[in-house]
Amino acid sequence: MSVSTFRSGVKRGLPVTLSVIPFGALFGAVAIDNGLTIAEAVLMSGTLYAGASQLVGIELFNQNLPAWLVILSIFAVNFRHVLYSAAMVRIVPDWSVAKKAVGFFFMVDPQFAEAVREKEMHGKVGFAWYMGYALIVYTGWMISTVAGASLGNLIGDPKAAGFDVLLPVYFMGMVMGFRKRGKFYPVMLASAIGAIAAFHFVGSPWHVSIGAMTGILLAVILPPARPETEVTEASGEHA
């Protein structure tokens, strides 16, 4: 594993690490409030590492709901990861099964977006770079979970301090990083409209996946034009 490449991944992951800390702390506080011990809260963060679905699950556990409903709710939150993993197969085709198993465990939203951008910028996603990014974010999430579980109600509501805007702003920045792609704005608009409509008529958290599927559908109907160089090369191969 290249040390310099690993460090590059760590450096890229620092901004998102700072943005997830308030939410990791919030999860720790919510977990304690719902009857978990500090050890149990840390174990849940360490083994699931699922962000929003951890908060959904912890809120549902104490409501005496059927297990299948809890599982379905968490699946709905994480359904987008089915799309992520399908896309990642083409992004890291050279990775072994073992590397994919380890790497995909850490595949949260910003991890996927940055992997796509790394592929476009450098032509490949090295395992060392990927793990550097993944481990710094994971470490921040775990430390903040411990802090939140230890301090409990002293954490308060992140919204009161404006921390709730950090992740949306970061995600928006990542999305806009792809704005030079063909058909970017129509696909983004279709996803936004699909998500908003689904939020009102279907409800959360399904609106996230439905919005994504709406954008994918439009991308299939209106695929971006192939670069002229690729068209020329393809013509030469068939000549």
C-alpha positions as CSV (number, residue, x, y, z in Angstrom):
1,M,0.0,0.0,0.0
2,S,1.5,3.3,-1.1
3,V,2.0,5.6,1.9
4,S,1.9,8.8,-0.3
5,T,-1.3,7.7,-2.0
6,F,-2.8,6.7,1.4
7,R,-2.0,10.2,2.7
8,S,-3.6,11.8,-0.3
9,G,-6.8,9.9,0.5
10,V,-6.6,11.0,4.2
11,K,-6.2,14.7,3.1
12,R,-9.2,14.4,0.8
13,G,-11.3,12.9,3.6
14,L,-10.6,15.6,6.2
15,P,-13.4,18.0,5.2
16,V,-16.1,15.4,5.3
17,T,-14.7,14.1,8.6
18,L,-15.2,17.5,10.2
19,S,-18.8,17.6,8.8
20,V,-19.8,14.2,10.2
21,I,-18.6,14.7,13.7
22,P,-21.7,16.5,15.0
23,F,-23.9,13.7,13.6
24,G,-21.7,11.0,15.1
25,A,-22.0,12.8,18.4
26,L,-25.8,13.1,18.0
27,F,-26.1,9.4,17.3
28,G,-24.1,8.6,20.5
29,A,-26.4,10.8,22.6
30,V,-29.5,9.4,21.0
31,A,-28.3,5.8,21.6
32,I,-27.7,6.5,25.3
33,D,-31.1,8.2,25.5
34,N,-32.7,5.1,24.1
35,G,-31.2,2.8,26.6
36,L,-27.9,1.6,25.0
37,T,-24.7,1.6,26.9
38,I,-21.6,3.4,25.6
39,A,-20.1,0.1,24.6
40,E,-23.3,-0.9,22.7
41,A,-23.4,2.5,20.9
42,V,-19.8,2.2,19.9
43,L,-20.3,-1.4,18.7
44,M,-23.3,-0.3,16.6
45,S,-21.3,2.5,15.0
46,G,-18.3,0.2,14.4
47,T,-20.1,-2.7,12.9
48,L,-23.0,-1.0,11.0
49,Y,-21.3,2.3,10.1
50,A,-24.5,3.4,8.4
51,G,-25.1,7.0,9.5
52,A,-28.7,8.0,8.9
53,S,-30.0,4.4,9.1
54,Q,-28.4,4.0,12.6
55,L,-30.5,7.0,13.7
56,V,-33.6,5.5,12.1
57,G,-32.9,2.1,13.7
58,I,-32.2,3.4,17.1
59,E,-35.5,5.4,17.1
60,L,-37.5,2.3,16.0
61,F,-36.0,-0.2,18.4
62,N,-37.9,1.2,21.4
63,Q,-41.3,1.5,19.6
64,N,-42.2,-2.2,19.9
65,L,-42.5,-2.5,16.1
66,P,-42.2,-5.8,14.3
67,A,-38.6,-6.7,13.3
68,W,-39.5,-6.8,9.6
69,L,-40.7,-3.2,9.7
70,V,-37.5,-2.0,11.3
71,I,-35.5,-3.9,8.7
72,L,-37.6,-2.6,5.9
73,S,-37.2,1.0,7.1
74,I,-33.4,0.7,7.3
75,F,-33.4,-1.0,3.9
76,A,-35.3,2.0,2.5
77,V,-32.7,4.4,3.9
78,N,-29.8,2.4,2.4
79,F,-31.3,1.3,-0.9
80,R,-29.1,3.8,-2.7
81,H,-26.2,1.6,-1.8
82,V,-27.4,-1.0,-4.2
83,L,-26.9,1.6,-7.0
84,Y,-23.5,2.6,-5.5
85,S,-22.2,-0.9,-5.5
86,A,-23.3,-1.6,-9.0
87,A,-21.5,1.5,-10.2
88,M,-18.4,0.7,-8.2
89,V,-17.9,-2.6,-10.0
90,R,-16.9,-0.6,-13.1
91,I,-14.9,2.0,-11.1
92,V,-12.7,-0.6,-9.4
93,P,-12.6,-3.6,-11.8
94,D,-9.0,-4.5,-10.8
95,W,-9.8,-4.9,-7.1
96,S,-9.9,-8.4,-5.7
97,V,-13.0,-9.8,-4.0
98,A,-11.3,-9.3,-0.7
99,K,-10.5,-5.6,-1.4
100,K,-14.1,-5.0,-2.6
101,A,-15.5,-6.7,0.6
102,V,-13.4,-4.4,2.8
103,G,-13.7,-1.3,0.7
104,F,-17.5,-1.5,0.2
105,F,-18.0,-1.7,4.0
106,F,-16.8,1.9,4.2
107,M,-18.8,3.1,1.2
108,V,-20.8,6.0,2.6
109,D,-22.2,8.7,0.4
110,P,-19.2,11.0,0.2
111,Q,-16.9,8.0,-0.2
112,F,-18.7,7.0,-3.4
113,A,-18.8,10.5,-4.8
114,E,-15.1,11.0,-4.2
115,A,-14.3,7.6,-5.7
116,V,-16.2,8.6,-8.9
117,R,-14.3,11.9,-9.0
118,E,-11.0,10.2,-8.4
119,K,-11.7,7.8,-11.3
120,E,-12.5,10.7,-13.6
121,M,-9.4,12.7,-12.6
122,H,-6.8,10.0,-12.5
123,G,-8.3,7.1,-14.5
124,K,-8.3,4.7,-11.5
125,V,-9.1,4.4,-7.8
126,G,-6.2,2.9,-5.9
127,F,-7.1,0.8,-2.8
128,A,-4.5,2.8,-0.7
129,W,-6.1,6.1,-1.6
130,Y,-9.6,4.7,-1.0
131,M,-8.7,3.4,2.4
132,G,-7.0,6.6,3.4
133,Y,-10.2,8.5,2.7
134,A,-12.3,5.8,4.3
135,L,-10.3,5.4,7.6
136,I,-10.1,9.1,8.4
137,V,-13.9,9.5,8.0
138,Y,-14.5,6.3,9.9
139,T,-12.2,7.3,12.7
140,G,-14.0,10.7,13.1
141,W,-17.4,8.9,13.2
142,M,-16.2,6.5,15.9
143,I,-14.6,9.2,18.1
144,S,-17.6,11.4,17.8
145,T,-19.9,8.5,18.7
146,V,-17.9,8.0,21.9
147,A,-18.0,11.7,22.7
148,G,-21.8,11.9,22.1
149,A,-22.4,8.7,24.2
150,S,-20.2,10.0,27.0
151,L,-21.5,13.6,27.2
152,G,-25.2,12.6,26.5
153,N,-27.6,15.5,26.6
154,L,-24.8,18.1,26.7
155,I,-24.5,17.6,23.0
156,G,-27.9,19.2,22.4
157,D,-29.4,19.6,18.9
158,P,-26.9,20.2,16.1
159,K,-29.5,22.2,14.3
160,A,-29.4,24.8,17.0
161,A,-25.8,25.6,16.1
162,G,-26.3,25.3,12.4
163,F,-24.4,22.0,12.1
164,D,-27.2,20.4,10.2
165,V,-26.2,22.4,7.0
166,L,-22.6,21.1,6.9
167,L,-23.3,17.8,5.2
168,P,-25.9,19.2,2.7
169,V,-23.4,21.9,1.7
170,Y,-20.6,19.4,1.3
171,F,-22.8,17.1,-0.8
172,M,-23.9,20.0,-3.0
173,G,-20.2,20.8,-3.5
174,M,-19.5,17.3,-4.6
175,V,-22.5,17.2,-6.9
176,M,-21.5,20.4,-8.6
177,G,-18.1,19.0,-9.2
178,F,-19.7,16.8,-11.9
179,R,-21.4,19.8,-13.6
180,K,-19.2,19.5,-16.7
181,R,-20.6,16.1,-17.5
182,G,-22.9,15.8,-20.5
183,K,-26.6,16.1,-19.6
184,F,-25.6,17.0,-16.0
185,Y,-28.3,19.7,-15.4
186,P,-31.2,17.8,-16.9
187,V,-30.4,14.7,-14.9
188,M,-29.9,16.7,-11.7
189,L,-33.2,18.5,-12.3
190,A,-35.0,15.3,-12.9
191,S,-33.6,13.8,-9.7
192,A,-34.6,16.8,-7.7
193,I,-38.1,16.8,-9.1
194,G,-38.5,13.0,-8.6
195,A,-37.2,13.3,-5.0
196,I,-39.5,16.2,-4.1
197,A,-42.5,14.5,-5.6
198,A,-41.7,11.2,-3.9
199,F,-41.2,13.0,-0.5
200,H,-44.7,14.5,-0.7
201,F,-46.6,11.5,-2.2
202,V,-44.5,8.5,-1.0
203,G,-42.6,9.8,2.0
204,S,-39.2,9.6,3.5
205,P,-36.8,7.9,3.2
206,W,-37.9,6.4,-0.1
207,H,-37.7,9.8,-1.8
208,V,-33.9,9.5,-1.9
209,S,-33.9,6.3,-3.9
210,I,-36.8,7.4,-6.1
211,G,-35.1,10.7,-6.9
212,A,-31.9,8.7,-7.9
213,M,-33.9,6.3,-10.1
214,T,-35.6,9.3,-11.8
215,G,-32.2,10.8,-12.7
216,I,-30.9,7.4,-13.9
217,L,-34.0,6.9,-16.1
218,L,-33.5,10.2,-17.8
219,A,-29.8,9.4,-18.3
220,V,-30.8,6.2,-20.0
221,I,-33.3,8.0,-22.3
222,L,-30.9,10.9,-23.0
223,P,-27.3,9.4,-22.7
224,P,-24.5,12.0,-23.0
225,A,-22.7,12.2,-26.3
226,R,-19.5,10.2,-26.6
227,P,-16.4,12.3,-26.9
228,E,-15.3,12.9,-30.5
229,T,-11.9,11.1,-29.8
230,E,-13.7,8.0,-28.6
231,V,-15.9,8.0,-31.7
232,T,-12.9,8.3,-33.9
233,E,-11.1,5.5,-32.2
234,A,-14.1,3.2,-32.3
235,S,-14.5,3.9,-36.1
236,G,-10.8,3.0,-36.6
237,E,-11.2,-0.3,-34.8
238,H,-14.1,-1.4,-37.0
239,A,-12.5,-0.2,-40.2
